[in-house]
Structures are given as C-alpha cells and as structure tokens.
Amino acid sequence: MSQARPAGVDIPKPHREQPQGSSTALRWVVGGVCFGALVVIMPFWVPLVVAAWAASLAKPIHHSLAKRLHRRKWAAALITVLLVLAFVTPIVVAVLSLAGSAVQLGRQLMNAQSGQEALRSLAANGSGEAFDPRHLSLQQLADFARAHGASALGMAKTFFGAATVTVVGVVVFVSTFYKFLLDGQRLHEWLLVHSPLERGHFHRLSSAFTEVGNGLMVGVGLTALLQGAVATIGYLVCGVPQPLVLGLVTVFASLIPSVGSGLVWAPVTAGLWLSGRPGAAVALLVIGCVVSVVDNAIRPLLAQYGDLRMNGLLLFIAMLGGIAVFGPSGLLLGPLLVRVAIEGLAMLREAQPASFPSS
C-alpha cells in the first residue's frame, strides 16, 4: 500500500540538470555576444581607459569636494568641467596648432643636404628670422597668435576626419570620466561579482591596471611635461624658432631612458653654435642641464604618487613595441599589457609553484 501524503506538505520535485548541449550552446552565445560588444567598444578603448585612470586619480578630490558640497553629482560635474578647461581644451588646441609647424620642421630636416645644415635649420626658420623675446610687443604677440590660429584652422580642414574622431574621443572621455568618478566603485563591484576570476586575483589585476595609469600619468607624464616646459622656456629665451614644436618633441624624447630630452636640446644647441650665436648656445646648454636636473629631482618625488613597478628600459621598449603593433594607442596599451602580464605570471607562480623552476 502506498502511504498517504500529509495534508499541506509539498514533496520537493527532483532537480533537473540542464542538458550538456544546452550549457555548451549558452557559453557559445554569451561568448559571441561579449566578443561583439568588445568589437563595438574597441574604437574608443583609449579614451575609456584614460578616463578610468583619470577618475582613479581624481577620486580623493571628489570625496573631499562631495563632503563640502553635500552633493556627489555636483562635485563630479565641477571636477569634470575643471578638467576640460584646464587640460583637455588646451591639449586639443595645441595639437591642432602645432601639427602644421611640426610637419614643416620635419620637411626642413629631411631636405637638409648635410648634418650641419640640418642643425642650422633647427636654429633658423625659413625666413631667417628667429623669435627674439627682447623685442616682444603686442603686435608680435598678435602676429604669433594669428599664425598659430591659421595653422590650427588649416590643420582642422586638412585632417577633418582625424579631427572628427578626436572630438568624438574627447566627448567619450569626458562623459566616461564623469560616470567613473560618480559610479566607479559600483562598476568595480559589478565586475568583481560577474568576473570568472577569484576575488584576490581580480583585485591584483585591477590594482596593476590602476598602477599603470598612475605611473604613466603622474610618474612619467608629469615629469615629461615639466621637462618640456622648462625646455620650451629655454628655446624662447634663446630665440630658437618654433619653440613650442621643439618643446613638444622634448616631452616625447624625455621618455627615452638615459639620454632623454638631450636628444632635442643638444642638437639645437649645436645648431645655435654653428649659426654664429655662441651666447645663445651656452645659455641653452645651461638650461638643458637644468632640464636633466628636473628629471633626476622630480621623477623620484612624483613616483611617491604614481609609482610604476617596471624597469625604465622595459617601459620604453613596451611603449615602442606597442606603437609598432597598435599605432599611437600602443603608447598606453604596450605598458598596460606588459605590466598585467608580469602580475599574471606572478599569480600563476604562486598558484602552481611546481610548474616553475625554483630560483
């Protein structure tokens, strides 16, 4: 006889597992959708990554300002506006303005018949007149502004497609920076919950990601900008033509280990000497030494706020390799991939020590 079921008691139904084929199909569908989402986002990965790094750096300022204003959204909006006014707009204008001058300078160097002629071209412009700050006037400032304004307009017309992409990238960066600054912690928690990685591994990789951003933007970037600023002042004082272009080139040259900014100011100094301006050459030599001192004195100080645990030579190789493989965006992607790879290998060694040779 079958036993009667007590009233009001539900007998649990046996759990039915999903068929293996259904689970496999779900993985393929989710993987395909995620890959498609990645392809859609990839054209703007640079402003997204830079916005995440910038929001991480601005997070303490946002917390302090939010306490004063008692509004997190107002604090995030204010910091975003200040960021656009202080950094984004000047950088975009400078790039558009200096691009034409940089192309012209490159053509002069390429058309030089000898090394001495190339050095002289760094110390004299096409008209043979150098910018002399001793005779600076309002009219000269107006002519300087008109020249660079016309250059910016011409470059915007010539490279309309590139300018459009730049504007869209700036919009993506600004909006993403505001969102990360406001809800960055919530997004981090969402990624932590939905990531297939263990919590400890996820935190270490995210810390490596933040470390690269802080190191590149503070430890490396600010040091390079300070060297470029001091060098640009030297070019202006010594009457070197196209000082802003040479200052921008000095910023990039300062990323090279050991020699750094000397790759720019040393040839310019030689060009001044060969052009019959020994006084200006000696003055620029002294300023160049000051630029080198700035590198040695400021870099350790800034490293306290943005320390990138990578050898300087390895960082430079990662930047060059990233540019060779991914184009200009590789300047950021190269160091990021190398640093995350180093952290990943360290985690694998800790998880499976038997798989690695003992030191």
RACOR-V890822 format. One record per pair of residues at least 4 apart in sequence whose C-alpha atoms are under 8 Angstrom apart, sorted by sequence separation. I is the first residue (numbers start at 1). J is the second residue. If there is no record, write none. Layout:
# RACOR-V890822
i=(I:I)
j=(J:J)
This chain:
# RACOR-V890822
i=(5:18:19:20:21:22:23:24:25:26:27:28:29:30:31:32:33:34:35:36:37:38:39:41:44:45:46:47:48:49:50:51:52:53:54:55:58:59:60:61:62:63:64:65:66:67:71:72:73:74:75:76:77:78:79:80:81:82:83:84:85:86:87:88:89:90:91:92:93:94:95:96:97:98:99:100:101:102:103:104:105:106:107:108:113:114:115:116:117:118:119:120:121:124:125:132:136:137:138:139:140:141:142:143:144:145:146:147:148:149:150:151:152:153:154:155:156:159:160:161:162:163:164:165:166:167:168:169:170:171:172:173:174:175:176:177:178:179:180:183:184:185:186:187:188:189:190:191:197:198:199:200:201:202:203:204:205:206:207:208:209:210:211:212:213:214:215:216:217:218:219:220:221:222:223:224:225:226:227:228:229:230:231:232:233:234:235:236:242:243:244:245:246:247:248:249:250:251:252:256:259:261:262:263:264:265:266:267:268:269:270:271:272:273:277:278:279:280:281:282:283:284:285:286:287:288:289:290:291:292:293:294:295:296:297:298:299:300:301:302:303:310:311:312:313:314:315:316:317:318:319:320:321:322:323:326:327:329:330:331:332:333:334:335:336:337:338:339:340:341:342:343:344:345:346:347:348:349:352:18:66:69:83:84:85:112:113:124:125:136:155:179:180:197:214:215:216:217:218:235:236:254:255:256:272:273:294:302:303:310:322:323:325:348:66:69:112:124:235:254:255:272:322:323:324:349:123:156:180:192:195:236:253:254:273:322:323:326:349:66:110:235:253:254:272:273:322:323:63:66:109:112:253:272:321:322:62:65:66:108:192:251:253:271:320:322:232:235:250:253:269:270:319:320:322:323:109:232:235:269:319:322:62:108:250:269:318:319:321:322:62:232:250:319:320:232:249:250:269:319:231:269:318:319:62:105:318:229:246:228:231:265:266:228:265:315:318:228:228:266:227:228:265:227:224:225:228:262:224:227:224:310:224:261:262:224:261:227:231:220:239:238:238:238:238:234:235:98:101:234:97:100:97:99:100:98:99:234:97:98:234:96:97:100:257:96:97:99:231:257:96:230:231:97:93:96:257:96:231:256:230:255:227:227:227:226:227:223:224:223:223:223:220:223:219:222:88:219:218:219:218:219:218:219:215:218:219:217:219:84:216:214:215:214:215:216:214:215:80:214:211:211:212:80:211:80:77:76:133:132:133:76:131:132:76:132:133:132:131:73:130:131:72:130:131:130:124:125:123:124:125:122:123:62:122:47:51:55:59:47:50:51:54:55:58:212:48:52:212:44:47:48:51:52:55:56:47:51:55:209:212:44:48:52:48:51:55:209:208:209:208:205:208:205:204:205:101:102:101:122:123:98:122:201:98:119:123:119:122:123:121:122:119:120:124:119:120:123:118:119:56:120:116:119:120:53:57:116:54:53:53:50:46:46)
j=(9:22:23:24:25:26:27:28:29:30:31:32:33:34:35:36:37:38:39:40:41:42:43:45:48:49:50:51:52:53:54:55:56:57:58:59:62:63:64:65:66:67:68:69:70:71:75:76:77:78:79:80:81:82:83:84:85:86:87:88:89:90:91:92:93:94:95:96:97:98:99:100:101:102:103:104:105:106:107:108:109:110:111:112:117:118:119:120:121:122:123:124:125:128:129:136:140:141:142:143:144:145:146:147:148:149:150:151:152:153:154:155:156:157:158:159:160:163:164:165:166:167:168:169:170:171:172:173:174:175:176:177:178:179:180:181:182:183:184:187:188:189:190:191:192:193:194:195:201:202:203:204:205:206:207:208:209:210:211:212:213:214:215:216:217:218:219:220:221:222:223:224:225:226:227:228:229:230:231:232:233:234:235:236:237:238:239:240:246:247:248:249:250:251:252:253:254:255:256:260:263:265:266:267:268:269:270:271:272:273:274:275:276:277:281:282:283:284:285:286:287:288:289:290:291:292:293:294:295:296:297:298:299:300:301:302:303:304:305:306:307:314:315:316:317:318:319:320:321:322:323:324:325:326:327:330:331:333:334:335:336:337:338:339:340:341:342:343:344:345:346:347:348:349:350:351:352:353:356:23:71:74:88:89:90:117:118:129:130:141:160:184:185:202:219:220:221:222:223:240:241:259:260:261:277:278:299:307:308:315:327:328:330:353:72:75:118:130:241:260:261:278:328:329:330:355:130:163:187:199:202:243:260:261:280:329:330:333:356:74:118:243:261:262:280:281:330:331:72:75:118:121:262:281:330:331:72:75:76:118:202:261:263:281:330:332:243:246:261:264:280:281:330:331:333:334:121:244:247:281:331:334:75:121:263:282:331:332:334:335:76:246:264:333:334:247:264:265:284:334:247:285:334:335:79:122:335:247:264:247:250:284:285:248:285:335:338:249:250:288:250:251:288:251:250:251:254:288:251:254:252:339:254:291:292:255:292:261:265:255:280:280:281:283:284:283:284:148:151:284:148:151:149:151:152:151:152:287:151:152:288:151:152:155:312:152:153:155:287:313:153:287:288:155:152:155:316:156:291:316:291:316:291:292:294:294:295:294:295:295:298:299:299:302:299:302:170:302:302:303:303:305:305:306:303:306:307:306:308:174:306:305:306:306:307:308:307:308:174:308:306:307:308:177:308:178:178:178:236:236:237:181:236:237:182:238:239:239:239:182:239:240:182:240:241:241:240:241:240:241:242:240:241:181:241:169:173:177:181:170:173:174:177:178:181:335:172:176:336:169:172:173:176:177:180:181:173:177:181:336:339:172:176:180:177:180:184:339:339:340:340:340:343:343:343:344:242:245:245:267:268:244:268:347:245:267:271:268:271:272:271:272:270:271:275:271:272:275:271:272:210:274:271:274:275:210:214:274:213:213:214:213:329:332)
